[in-house]
Amino acid sequence: MEKTRTKTKKNEKIQIKWLNVLKTILATICLGISTALIGNFILQVFQNQFDFERAVNYMFFWETRLYFLGALVLFIIYMWLVSLIGNRWISSIGLLILTLCFGIATQQKMVFRGEPLYPSDLSMIKEWRFLIQMVDIKIVIAALAGIGLAIILCVFLVKKTKKNQTESKRLKWFSRGIIFIVTSMALVYISNFNQLDNHFKESFSPSAYWVPFSQQLNYKNNGFIPGFLYNLNAPAVDKPTNYSEEYIEELVLKYKDKANEINQSRTGSLSDTNIIYVMNESFSDPYALDGINISEDPIPKIRISMKSHLSGKVLSQGLGGGTANIEFEALTGLSMEPMAPNITTPYSQLTANMENFPSISSYLKNEGFATTAIHPFNTTMYKRNEVYKKLEFDTFIDETTISHNKIIEQNRYISDESSYKEVMDQIQNSKETDFIHLVTMQNHMDYSGKYPNTRFKFEGAADNNEAVNYLQDIEYSDIALQELLDTLDIFSEDTMVIFWGDHLPGFYGNEIADLNGRVKMHETPLVMYTNFDKKEEYIDTISPIYFINHILEKNDAPVQPFHALLRELEKVLPAFEKGIYLEEGASELKITRDELNDETIELLEDYDTVMYDITTGSNYAEKLGFYE
């Protein structure tokens, strides 16, 4: 009888133990589901600039399937955190903090740059001090307060959980281990979202509408998490159907013949001409936009220069940001248009391949030039320190090594005037012919408070206070550039300056953007100055990949096969980016490749094949002398 009672009590204890385990599992799962649903809703609210109605419609009416698939990703992350931390409440709070941080980041990036948060942007976390300076201080304070309260709550919950723990430690560690393995495998599979035959991506297909040329639309249509996953790593360029070593040989021969044909009439050389790239931060022409009123012209001097030199406009890939992408195109001749949508920042994502890319710096270095990059800011921004080495710059001058480092009034960035003085120092002290690539910082956002006593007035922008300070910024840029050109006018060495703005500032707002259209909001001034040949020439709008064409032509210098391809492409398609194609002779903007002429499409396909070969393929073209 006693044995029976003991056995019964033992069975009851086992039942209670497993009942507690079951309760723990159910509580953990229920909390995880709730956290995932709330977290995804937070992301949607921030993604849509606090439009709760749109977030609710997305969740319940428009894209319910996508919403729950996104929540599934968050649930897997939650369970992974549970396996690591061993506490469901801390994991829940941690995940909500994470979604809040991602939400704030994408909301602020949409405000200032008109584009959402990309996976590649996470590499900028180490620049958190710089990023905080650009974020609305109210949001920073609110976020820090929320995180502080969450930490206090976590401490309380840990103490409470320890008191109430009844399950076996051995069972708990075993279950955590199993959950960690399963969720880790799931997250690895999800991280390969863009790889061929990924079934998780296929589960999005019935509802998702992927837009390759506009990630803003991708996030807006499909939600934050699907948009974020769509921008995870994938091959940089889609493989052309005809890609092979034999086909590359045909292309190389085709453009070697073109190059030989061009070079028959070219008798000049670049060897005695200094080349200076000046990519001026946020420099643009406010008069080019409709719907705004400004008190006076902030850039009269550059207008005069444009009348006595080769000039036009640059089609910028970015708006309000994206400096490194425009820089990448200008230095390499490789457009971002053929690249996969997930390649949003080549400097960060393609660094490993960068030393194989053609670049004006490596080309001129082989011609005997001294190559110098100047960026009066942090060396780690967009991995420039590493990238510049791979693009074969001999010297990189940053904010810590620049000799001229003055600022203007309350602007915290080194002025254009100081940067140009550094350029002149390099040219005057160098025995070789120079290629200098300068990326300025003076006109970087944010603008409010830089110049308290500016005389400019501005009407029509979403933030007119930002705008008036910006006008003062570009007036200082205008004056500094003219001083540089005046100095070069009497300089004894032949020198060519390619000056352009990297993108428009981001303070204009949606109303001005809609009124002016995509092209105007992506066009910045371009001047190709020389101190040896002054005459008015106009080239309308071109992409940065074509700068090398005009440098070689202006100096009557021979071309490589790759330059011959760029030259042929520019004849039919002088400016293009994803969703913007300015075809020669066309009366209106074209937004897809399908609208282009057959000749243009054929040249683009040649360009695509070369792009694939160098970024993703076997780099056959380089071995065959395509870049020599």
C-alpha positions, 0 to 999 in steps of 0.5 A: 500500500505504501509503495502504491502511494509513493508510486502515485505521488511520483507519477503526480510529480512527473505529471506536474513537472511535464504540465509545467514544462507544457505551460512554459512552452505554451507561454513562451510561444504565445509571448513570442507570437504576440511580440512578433506581431507587435514588432512587425506592426511597429516596423510598418508604422515607422516605415510609413512615417507614423501612418497607423491607418496604412499599417493597420490596412497592411496587416488586416486587409492589403497584405495579410500574408506578407505581414504574417510571413514577416512576423514569422521571421521575427518569431524565429529571431525571438526563439533564437534569443530565448535559446541564448538568453533563457528568458522569454520576457527578456527576449521579448523586450529585446526583440521589441527594442530591436524593431524599435531601433530598426523602425527609427533608422528607416523612418529617419533615412526616409526623411533625409534620403528618401530611401529605407534601411538596407542590410548593407547600412548595418555596417554603419553602426560603428559610425553611431556618433556621426549617425546620431548627429543626423537623427532628430534629437527628440527621437534619440531621447525617446529611444534612449528613455525607452531602452532605459525603461526596458533594461529596468524591466529586464532586471526585474523580470530576471529576478522574478523568473529566478524565484519561480523557476521549477523546471529541470535545469538539464531539461531546460538546457537540452531544450535551449540547445535544440531550439538554438540549432533549429532557429540558427539553421532557419535564420541561415536559410532566411539569410540566403533569401535571394539565392536560387530556389530559396523556398522561403522567398517563394512563399512570398511570391503569391502576394509580393510585388518586387520592384527592382528599380525602386527599393522605396516602392519595394518596402512600401508595397511589400512591407519592411521585412520583405523589403529588407530580405529582398536586399540581402546578399545575392550575385551582384549582377544576374548571369547573362544567358550567353555568358561564356569565355568564348562570348567574352572573347568575341566582345573583347575583339569587338571593342578592341576593333572599336578602340583601334578605330578611335585611336587612329585619329588620336594623337594626344596623351594624358601624361602631362595633364593633371586630372582633378575630380571634385565631387562636391557634397550636395551641390545643386542648382536651386533655380533648376527646380519649380515650386520654390522661391529664393531671394538671390542666386547663390551660385553665380560664379559657376554659371559663368564658368559653365559658359566658358568650359565643357558643362552639363548635368550629372544624373545622380543615383541618389537623392539626399544621400548615396554619395559613395554610390555616385563616387563608385560610378565616377571612379570605376565606369561601372553603373549600379543600374545592371546590379541586383537590387540588393546591391545598394552600397558597392563600397560596402558590399563588393569590397572583396572584388574591388581590386579587380575593377577598372578605375580611373585611378588604377588606369592613370597610375599605370600611366605614371600619375601620382594618385591621391584621394582626399576626403576631409572626414572619417576614413572608415565611412563606406570602407573608403580606407580599404576601397581606395587602396584597392582602387590603387590610390597612392595616398588617402588624406582624411580629416586627421591628416589634412593640412588645411582644416578650417571651418566656416562659422558654425559649420562643423565640417572642413570647408571647400576652401580648405579642401582646395588648398590641400589639392593645390598643395598636392599638385605643387609638391608633386614631381609626377602628373597628378590625379586627385579625387576630392570628396568634399564635406562642407555642404553635408546635412544637417544645415540648420544653425550653420550660418545664423546670419545668412542673408538668404531667404527661401520659400517652398521647401519642407524645411525652409530653415534648412534651405536658407543655410544650404543656400549659404553653404553652396554660395561658399562653395561657389566662391571657393571653386572660383578661387581654385579655378583662378589659381589654376588659370595661372598655374604652369601645368596643364590641369583639368577639373571635373566638378559635379554635385553628388546629389540634391539635398533631402529637405525639399519634401514630397510636394517639390519632388512630385512637382519636379519629377524624378529626373530634375530631382536627380540632376546636379551641375557638371563643369569640366574645366581646363586651363589650356582650352577654353570654349563653351560646350554643352553636353546636357545630362550624362551619367558619372560612368562617362566622365572618362570619355570626356577626359580622354576626348578633351586631351585627344588621348587613346582609349582602351576597349572598355572605354570604347564600350562606354563611348558607344553606350554614351552615344545612345544612352547618355544617362541612366539609372534604375527607372530613369533612362534618358535615351538619345533622341527620345522626347520623353523619359523611359522607365524600363529597358523594354522601352529602349531602342534595339541598338541601345538594348544590345549595347546594354547587354554587352555592358551587362555581360562585362559587368557580370564577368568582372563582379560575379563571373570569371573575369575573362575580359581582364585576362584578354586585355579588355582594360589595357 
